[in-house]
Amino acid sequence: MATETLPLSYVFLLGVVFGIGPCTMTCLPYLGPIFLSQSGGVKSSWKIVVPFSLGRLISYSSLGLVAGYLGQTLRSSLKTPIIGWVLGAATICVGLYILWTTINKHKAKGRCGNHGGLNSQSRLSKVMPSGLFFMGMGMALTPCSPLSTVLLVSAASASALTGFSLGFSFGIGAVMVPALIFGLGMAYFGQRIREILAKSRKTLELASGCILIVMGLGTILA
């Protein structure tokens, strides 16, 4: 069995190390603008972190399962541009909804106080989780050296269950540290920045949406 040569505890630590460095830096350009555009701070950060992390965890687990079942076939399929399209399209959708709700929220405030803004935020809250989920899935599907190692061992095991266990263990380790960093640190500093730039809140939210759209387009065209 593959776990005899690569224990689950080792795979978990591999995910933690990956999550501390490369993963956090890779996720920052995508999640940073979202935290800057949303209010609520640390208390509401789970609404962003949970669907994004869940998408990543499901991807890692599924990749390990499929690698264990199909063997080496999966390694070449990860090179398809569809992976970038998924991440790019999800990022663009989140950016567009941030722009849409920001514009409608400030229009509504001018007409009838905060009621329209609350409705706009409510609509956004229904769409944001799915966009973040697919962003997480696309992020996890992007090939990297640690993930390639996990998939190689999963493929060599010729066992879907072993592959799933390896992918899940790696995923838990990989999402744990970024979830804490973004859920606590980025949410806190994002809220502080919003308070400092309270007079320019609309500009900040619009800029965040535009950054996400540019990031999405860049991911698709890369």
Buried (B, 14 or more C-beta within 10 A) or exposed (E): EBBEEBEBEBBBBBBBBBBBEBBBEBBBBBBBBBBBBBEBBBEBBBBBBBBBBBBBBBBBBBBBBBBBBBBEEBBEEBEEEEBBBBBBBBBBBBBBBBBBBBBBBBEBBEEEEEEBBEBBBEBBEEBBBBBBBBBBBBBBBBEBEBBEBBBBBBBBBBBBEBBBBBBBBBBBBBBBBBBEBBBBBBBBBBBEEBEEEEEEBEEBBBBBBBBBBBBBBEBBEE
